[in-house]
Each structure stands twice: as structure tokens, then as C-alpha cells.
Amino acid sequence: MDDYLLDLGKRPWLGALAESAGIPVPPNLERRRSPWRERELTRRSVAIWSTPESEALEPVVRTCLDNGAEVSLDQRSAASETLESLAETRGTALSRYATDGTPAGNFDALVLDATEFAATGDLDRLYDLFQPKLEDLTDNGRVIILGRPPEGAGSPEVAAVQRGLGGFVKSLAKELGAYGSSVHLVRVDEGSAERLDGPLSFLLTPRSSYVSGQSLRVSARASDAGTLKERRQTLEGQTAMVTGAARGIGASIADTLSREGARVLCVDLPASEHLEAVARRVGGEAMALDITEGRAPDAVVDRAEREGGIDILVHNAGITRDRTLANMRRSSWRDSLNVNLEAPLALTEALERGEALNNGGRIICISSVTGIAGNRGQTNYSTGKAGLIGWVGRMAERVGHRGITVNAVAPGFIETEMTRQMPAAIREVARRMNVFRQAGRPDDVAEAVAYLATPFAQGISGDVLRVCGGAWLGE
């Protein structure tokens, strides 16, 4: 049924007919699956509002130009000669619009730098700037607001203003989802604006097509010292280890990391019939291993040492043993926590202790929106996935001095073999409970993992990136 409705959306007259009959037609999300080194915003137009004194202005403009976008700026915005020159080399120019007005024409992205918002009256600019331009935002467009972390605010009023940005973003995401457009908030720590290139290059492009209502924090938590490569997108020369790689989301992650240049070690149960096939397809190697076994940490360290260390560690393996708590066996509780939480922690601890996780490395855990919001019949699963999120935040502080970042990706309802086994009615309801009114795909999750795996994502650590179509919009 979902595929049928998506097909209707590709035929405007049929889509209009379905809508008139009260059948919600999902928007066609633009997805692009090419290597990160490609310029993703070629022939795209971006309007930027900023104050001249903002430290974020130059990184934002530079990122848009580096990705091939055409940029329109407020006349007050003082763009440096370097940016003017960069625009010229890209065969474009920085266009200007009146300070008291809004830029003319349609735009693919609208970016507001609200890092200097400090008084409640500043929030009026959200209305004054966006309300006239939303009709001019193209389908599959992007709205991005830059702010500051409320907890670091200098006064209660500043904290209120910066927290207010989050409410605006989450609500606007629900309004624009029907058009395939997404809205995001990027909170920038003081002095960390130069690290905006990574999150903007992800959130502005089709790689983030199933991400909306997201709040990410850019910080200096992970040091630049000791990183393997300059901050750029490629994963060439890096070694990735992906658990649960034989099928579904894990296989898609292996495919995507390989596409970006990484050599992938595919880990799954010895009985996994697809493990060898996935490893061959991605040009990597299979490692048949039950990650819950007592010998697993030592086996992983031994393999990592033979590979010259691991640069990217993706904890994807997971299981569900769904039952209401009143009807759940203790074995189901134990199995779920063992696979979903304890094994990832044990493997990482062994790799760190054995110095087999390289400086500048990436640790990425596949959590779930269930770990954020909870779900009936999944107390065991929710406990483990929430535990991963807590671990990620603390672990990021512990290894940040080595340039290692630690993050979680929390998928929502993703089309996999497992979800296809669900009763049809429940499956259809789950598909609709997000701003895009459709399920995600395994490669949506894989694109998020690939972004967090790049040296480009050095400013994101201890965070949770939700790939749920805006189904869960909490901080």
C-alpha cells in the first residue's frame, strides 16, 4: 500500500484525486546516493540571514559555495574577499538583498543565523523572515536555524529565547513535511563555528532526506589533534567494522561506507547466510562472530590489530524480543540487553584498552527512537537503546582528547525484512506517523552513519541523530 501511495505522488493529477478523497499522499523525497566528494548543491539557491558580527556567517557561506550553491545575503552581511573570490571560482557571485526585506525568488534552502538572539523580541524575526518566504521554498527544501545551547546562556531570557528556537523548528517541521521539506536546528558552541561545514553539508543535501525536526550540537568536544586526515568527506584508507552487517540496515551501512572508500569488516553471527555475500559485494571481509560470547572482545581486538587498528566502529547488531513486561520471560529481557547494550560496551572497552581504536576514530551506535520515546511491549529493547544514548554522551567526553567522536543514530520506522513481518494494519499506521507520512529506507540510516563517520563530522560528538522522518521531535 505504501509503495502504491508513493507512486500516486509521482503523478500529480492522481495525487490530487487521492487527496480530494481524503487519502494522504506521501511526498516524493529526493534522495541522492553518490559519494560525499560530489558537490551536492549545484544549481541550488540558498538565502542566508545573519548579523555582520556573527562568527557563523563565513563558515555557512563557504560551505554553501563549496557544495555548489548560489547564495543570497543580507546587504549588511560582510562577506570576506576570500568568499567573494571563492564564489567567482565556482562560476557564481554572492547576490545581495535589502536588509529590511526578504530575497526575491524561489529558494531551495533558507538559513537563519540566530546565534546572537538574546531578547524575546528577537523571536519576532522568525515570523518576519520565514512567513513571507515559505511559499517560495521549493519542494524538498531545507530550513536551517543556527542557535546556541540554552544551558550555556548568560541569562534566563537568553536561555528562553534559544530554547524557543527548538519549539519553532519542531512545529515548522510538521507543517513542511507534506512537501518533502525539512527543518533543523544546529546549536553552535562559542568558538566552534568553523566546524559547521560538516552538519550543513549533510542537512542541506538529499542525504538527509528522511531527517527532520532535528537538533544537533556543534562543539569542540572532540579534539582535532591526532585525526587521521584533514577534515574532508572521503573515507579512503580507513577501516570500518560493522556489526550485524549481514542484512537490513547493517548491509546498507556496509555498502555505503564502502562506497565512500572505507575497507569494511562485516561482523555477524556464524549462522548468517548472507554475511559472505555482503562482504564480497563491498570488497571487504567477513568475520563470523557472536558478539555476546565471552571471547568476542579479544577476537575483535586481535582482528583490529592485524588491520592496523579500527577507524570506524559501527555497533549495529540488535535484536527484539517483544512482549509486555507482564508476559516477558527473563531470558528475553537478558538476551535483549546483552545484544543491544552490553556487547557494544564490552567490544568498545576492549578496543580502547588495547589501543586498537585509532586516534581520530568514529564510534557510531544504532539506537532507536524507541529508546527516546518508549514503546509498548518493548521495555527490554527501549532500556538497551536508551542505555546506548546515555553511554554515547559520557563516552564522548572520555575519548574526545584523542580526536575520537562518539554518536548514536536513532532510526524510526524503516522498511526492512523485520518490519515486513508486522501485521499489515500496524505497519501502515507506523508508516504514517511522521511528517513525511512514509517509512524510511535502510540507506537513509546508512547515509547518516556515513556522515558521522567522516572526518567532516568532527564537531558532532555525544549526540543523537534521529532518522525517523520527524516522528519523534524531542531534543
C-alpha positions in Angstrom: 0.0 0.0 0.0 2.8 2.4 0.9 4.5 1.9 -2.4 1.2 2.4 -4.2 0.7 5.8 -2.5 4.2 6.9 -3.2 3.6 6.1 -6.9 0.4 8.2 -6.8 2.6 11.1 -5.6 4.7 10.9 -8.7 1.5 11.6 -10.8 0.2 15.0 -9.8 -3.3 14.5 -11.1 -3.7 11.1 -9.4 -2.2 12.6 -6.2 -4.7 15.4 -6.2 -7.5 12.9 -6.7 -6.3 10.9 -3.8 -6.0 14.0 -1.6 -9.6 15.0 -2.5 -10.8 11.6 -1.4 -9.1 12.1 2.0 -6.2 9.8 1.3 -2.9 11.4 2.4 -0.3 11.0 -0.3 3.3 10.9 0.9 5.7 13.4 -0.8 8.4 12.1 -3.1 11.6 12.5 -1.1 14.6 13.4 -3.1 17.4 11.0 -2.4 20.8 11.1 -3.9 23.3 8.3 -3.3 26.6 9.4 -4.7 30.0 9.7 -3.0 30.4 12.5 -0.5 33.1 14.1 -2.6 30.4 15.2 -5.1 29.1 18.8 -4.9 25.6 18.3 -3.7 24.0 21.7 -4.0 24.9 22.5 -7.6 22.2 24.7 -9.2 20.5 25.1 -5.7 19.8 28.5 -4.3 20.3 29.4 -0.6 19.1 32.5 1.2 21.1 33.4 4.4 20.1 35.8 7.1 22.8 36.8 9.5 24.3 39.6 11.5 27.6 41.1 10.3 29.4 40.3 13.5 28.4 36.6 13.7 31.2 34.1 13.7 29.0 31.7 11.9 28.5 33.7 8.7 31.7 32.9 6.9 31.6 29.1 7.6 27.9 29.0 6.4 28.6 30.9 3.2 31.8 28.9 2.5 30.0 25.6 3.0 27.2 26.5 0.6 29.7 27.7 -2.0 31.9 24.6 -1.6 28.8 22.5 -2.3 28.0 24.4 -5.5 25.1 26.6 -4.2 24.1 30.0 -5.4 24.0 32.3 -2.3 21.9 35.3 -1.5 23.0 37.5 1.5 21.6 40.4 3.5 23.3 43.6 2.4 24.7 44.1 6.0 26.5 40.8 5.9 30.2 41.5 5.4 31.4 38.6 3.3 35.2 38.5 3.0 37.2 38.8 -0.1 38.0 35.2 0.2 34.4 34.2 -0.1 33.8 36.6 -2.9 36.8 35.0 -4.7 35.5 31.5 -3.9 32.2 32.4 -5.4 33.9 33.6 -8.5 35.9 30.4 -9.0 32.6 28.5 -8.7 31.2 30.5 -11.6 28.7 32.4 -9.4 28.5 35.5 -7.3 27.2 36.4 -3.9 23.9 38.2 -4.5 22.5 40.8 -2.1 19.1 41.8 -0.9 17.8 44.7 1.1 18.4 44.4 4.8 14.8 45.3 5.7 13.3 42.9 3.2 13.4 39.3 2.0 15.2 38.0 -1.0 13.2 37.7 -4.2 12.5 34.5 -6.0 12.3 30.8 -5.1 14.9 29.2 -2.9 15.9 25.6 -2.1 17.1 26.4 1.4 16.6 29.2 3.9 19.2 29.6 6.6 18.9 31.9 9.6 21.8 32.6 12.0 20.1 33.2 15.3 23.2 32.7 17.4 23.0 36.3 18.5 19.3 36.2 19.5 19.2 37.3 23.2 15.9 39.1 23.8 12.3 37.8 23.4 11.7 40.4 20.8 14.3 38.8 18.6 11.9 35.8 18.1 9.7 38.1 16.0 12.3 37.7 13.3 11.2 34.0 12.9 7.9 35.3 11.7 9.1 38.3 9.8 11.7 36.4 7.8 10.1 33.0 7.3 6.4 33.8 6.9 6.8 35.7 3.6 9.2 33.1 2.2 7.7 29.7 2.9 5.6 29.8 -0.2 8.8 30.4 -2.2 10.6 27.4 -0.7 10.8 24.6 -3.3 9.6 21.1 -2.5 12.2 19.0 -0.8 13.6 22.3 0.5 15.5 22.9 3.7 15.1 25.4 6.6 18.1 25.6 9.0 18.3 27.8 12.0 21.6 28.3 13.9 21.4 28.9 17.6 23.2 28.4 20.9 22.9 25.7 23.6 20.3 27.1 26.2 22.3 25.6 29.1 25.2 27.9 28.3 23.1 31.0 28.2 24.2 34.1 30.1 20.8 34.9 31.4 17.4 33.3 31.9 16.0 35.4 29.0 18.7 34.2 26.6 18.0 30.6 27.6 14.3 31.1 27.0 15.0 32.6 23.5 17.3 29.9 22.5 15.0 27.2 23.8 12.2 28.8 21.9 14.0 28.2 18.6 13.6 24.5 19.3 9.9 24.7 19.6 9.7 26.7 16.3 11.8 24.2 14.4 9.8 21.2 15.6 6.4 22.7 14.8 7.5 24.1 11.4 8.9 20.6 10.5 5.4 19.3 10.9 4.0 21.9 8.6 6.5 21.5 5.8 6.8 17.7 5.8 3.9 17.3 3.4 6.1 19.0 0.8 9.1 16.8 1.5 10.9 19.8 3.1 12.7 19.5 6.4 13.6 21.9 9.2 16.6 21.7 11.5 18.2 23.5 14.5 22.0 23.5 14.8 23.3 24.7 18.1 26.8 26.1 17.9 29.1 26.4 20.9 31.1 29.6 21.2 34.2 29.2 19.1 33.0 26.1 17.2 31.5 27.8 14.1 34.4 26.6 11.9 33.0 23.1 12.4 29.7 23.9 10.8 30.8 22.6 7.4 30.0 19.0 8.2 26.5 19.2 9.6 25.4 21.8 7.0 26.8 19.6 4.1 24.6 16.8 5.5 21.4 18.6 6.5 21.3 20.9 3.4 21.6 18.0 0.9 19.4 15.0 -0.2 21.5 12.7 2.1 19.3 13.9 5.0 16.0 13.3 3.1 14.4 11.3 6.0 15.6 13.6 8.8 13.5 16.5 10.1 12.9 18.4 13.3 16.5 17.5 14.2 18.6 19.4 16.8 22.4 18.9 16.6 25.1 20.5 18.7 28.4 21.6 17.2 31.2 21.7 19.7 34.9 21.3 20.3 34.3 18.2 22.4 36.5 16.1 20.1 40.0 17.4 19.6 41.4 18.0 16.1 44.7 16.7 17.4 45.7 13.3 16.1 43.0 13.0 13.5 43.9 10.6 10.6 43.1 13.0 7.8 42.3 16.6 7.1 38.6 17.4 7.6 37.1 16.3 4.4 34.5 13.8 3.4 36.4 10.8 2.0 36.9 7.6 4.0 39.6 6.3 1.7 42.3 4.4 3.6 40.1 3.9 6.7 39.0 0.6 8.1 35.4 0.2 9.3 33.9 -2.6 11.4 30.2 -3.0 11.2 28.3 -5.5 13.4 25.1 -7.0 12.3 26.2 -6.5 8.7 24.6 -9.5 7.0 21.3 -7.9 6.2 19.0 -4.9 6.5 20.4 -1.7 7.9 23.8 -3.3 8.6 24.2 -4.4 5.0 23.3 -0.9 3.8 25.8 0.7 6.1 28.5 -1.7 4.8 27.6 -0.7 1.2 27.6 3.0 1.9 30.9 3.1 3.9 32.5 1.0 1.1 31.2 3.5 -1.5 32.9 6.3 0.4 36.2 4.5 0.3 36.4 2.6 3.5 37.5 -1.0 3.8 34.7 -2.8 5.7 35.0 -5.7 8.1 31.5 -7.3 8.2 30.6 -8.9 11.5 27.6 -11.2 12.1 26.6 -14.5 13.6 28.3 -17.6 12.2 24.9 -18.8 11.0 24.2 -15.7 8.9 23.8 -17.0 5.4 24.2 -13.6 3.8 27.4 -12.5 5.6 29.9 -13.7 3.0 27.9 -12.3 0.1 27.7 -8.8 1.7 31.4 -8.9 2.4 32.2 -9.8 -1.2 29.9 -7.2 -2.6 31.6 -4.4 -0.6 35.1 -5.7 -1.3 35.6 -6.2 2.4 36.0 -9.3 4.7 33.5 -11.4 6.7 34.1 -12.0 10.4 31.7 -14.6 11.7 31.3 -13.9 15.4 28.6 -13.9 18.1 29.4 -10.6 19.8 27.8 -11.7 23.1 30.3 -14.6 23.6 32.9 -14.1 26.2 35.7 -14.4 23.7 34.3 -11.8 21.4 36.1 -8.7 22.8 39.5 -10.5 22.5 38.7 -11.7 19.0 37.7 -8.2 17.8 40.9 -6.7 19.3 43.0 -9.3 17.7 41.4 -8.7 14.3 41.7 -4.9 14.7 45.4 -5.2 15.5 46.0 -7.2 12.3 44.2 -4.5 10.4 46.3 -1.7 11.8 43.5 -0.5 14.1 39.9 0.4 13.5 38.9 3.9 12.3 35.2 3.5 12.2 33.3 1.2 14.6 29.5 0.8 14.0 27.5 -1.0 16.6 24.5 -2.0 14.5 23.7 -5.6 15.7 20.5 -5.7 17.6 17.5 -8.0 18.4 13.9 -7.6 19.5 12.2 -9.9 22.0 8.9 -8.0 22.2 6.4 -8.8 25.0 4.6 -6.7 27.6 6.6 -6.8 30.8 3.9 -8.9 32.5 4.3 -11.6 29.8 8.1 -11.3 29.3 10.4 -14.2 30.2 13.7 -13.3 31.9 15.6 -14.8 29.1 14.0 -12.4 26.6 15.0 -9.5 28.9 18.6 -10.7 29.3 19.1 -11.5 25.6 17.9 -8.1 24.5 20.1 -6.2 27.0 23.1 -8.4 26.2 23.0 -7.8 22.4 21.7 -4.2 22.3 23.7 -2.7 25.2 26.2 -4.9 26.9 28.0 -6.3 23.9 28.7 -2.9 22.3 30.1 -1.6 25.5 32.3 -4.6 26.0 33.7 -4.5 22.5 34.5 -0.8 22.7 36.1 -1.1 26.1 38.3 -3.9 24.8 39.3 -1.9 21.7 40.1 1.2 23.7 42.0 -0.7 26.3 44.0 -2.5 23.6 44.6 0.8 21.8 43.1 -0.8 18.7 40.8 2.1 18.1 42.8 4.7 16.1 43.1 8.4 17.0 40.6 10.4 15.1 38.3 7.4 15.0 34.5 7.2 15.0 32.2 5.2 17.2 28.6 5.1 16.0 25.8 3.2 17.8 22.5 2.3 16.2 20.0 3.2 18.8 16.2 3.8 18.1 13.5 6.4 18.7 12.1 3.7 20.9 15.0 4.4 23.2 13.9 8.0 23.3 10.1 7.8 23.4 9.5 4.2 24.6 7.1 1.7 23.1 4.5 -0.7 24.4 5.8 -4.2 24.6 9.5 -3.1 24.3 10.6 -2.4 27.8 13.7 -4.5 27.2 14.5 -3.0 23.8 13.9 0.5 25.0 16.1 0.1 28.0 19.0 -1.1 26.0 18.6 1.5 23.2 18.2 4.3 25.8 21.3 3.0 27.6 23.3 3.4 24.4 22.3 7.1 24.2 23.5 7.6 27.8 26.7 5.8 27.1 27.4 7.8 24.0 27.2 11.1 25.9 29.6 10.1 28.6 32.0 8.2 26.3 32.4 11.2 24.0 33.9 13.1 26.9 36.2 10.3 27.8 37.8 9.8 24.3 37.5 13.4 22.9 41.1 14.2 23.6 42.1 11.6 21.1 40.0 13.2 18.4 37.5 10.3 18.6 33.8 11.1 18.2 31.0 9.0 19.7 27.4 9.4 18.5 24.2 7.5 18.1 21.8 7.2 15.2 18.2 6.6 16.2 16.1 5.2 13.3 12.3 5.4 13.3 10.2 3.1 11.2 12.5 1.7 8.5 11.4 -0.7 5.8 13.3 -4.0 6.5 12.7 -7.7 6.4 11.7 -7.4 10.1 9.1 -4.7 9.6 7.7 -6.5 6.7 6.7 -9.3 9.0 4.5 -7.0 11.0 0.7 -7.2 10.7 -0.4 -5.0 7.7 -2.6 -2.6 9.6 0.1 -1.9 12.2 2.7 -1.5 9.5 0.5 1.1 7.6 -0.1 3.1 10.8 3.6 3.1 11.7 4.5 4.3 8.2 2.2 7.3 8.5 3.3 8.5 12.0 5.9 11.0 10.8 5.9 14.3 9.0 6.6 12.7 5.6 3.8 10.1 6.0 6.0 7.2 4.9 8.6 4.7 6.1 12.3 5.3 5.8 14.8 3.1 4.0 17.9 1.3 5.3 20.1 3.6 3.1 18.6 6.7 4.9 20.2 5.3 8.1 23.4 4.4 6.3 23.7 8.0 4.9 23.6 9.3 8.5 26.2 6.8 9.6 28.4 7.7 6.7 28.2 11.4 7.5 29.1 10.8 11.2 32.0 8.5 10.0 33.7 11.2 8.0 36.4 13.5 9.3 33.9 16.2 8.2 31.8 15.5 11.3 34.5 16.4 13.9 32.2 18.9 15.6 29.4 16.4 16.4 30.1 14.1 19.4 28.0 12.8 22.2 24.9 13.5 20.1 21.9 11.6 18.7 21.0 11.9 15.0 17.4 10.7 14.6 16.5 9.2 11.2 12.8 9.0 11.8 11.1 11.4 9.4 10.4 13.7 12.3 8.3 11.0 14.1 9.9 12.0 17.3 10.9 15.6 17.6 12.2 16.0 21.2 15.6 17.4 22.0 
